[in-house]
Amino acid sequence: MNELLAERPEIINEDAYGKGWICLIRLSDQAEMDALLDADAYAALVENEVH
């Protein structure tokens, strides 16, 4: 867990992809990373779902 957020929760909005992380997740199979979307791909997916 990111203990810095307890003191400064606004960091999530200010630096979500840097210091504003919430928790670290370790995959048991690194090959699962291939199925994950990056931020741009996720934004495109969400945009397409809304329309």
Secondary structure, DSSP 8 states (H G I E B T S, - for coil): --THHHH-TTHHHH-TTTTT-------SSGGGGGG---HHHHHHHHHHHH-
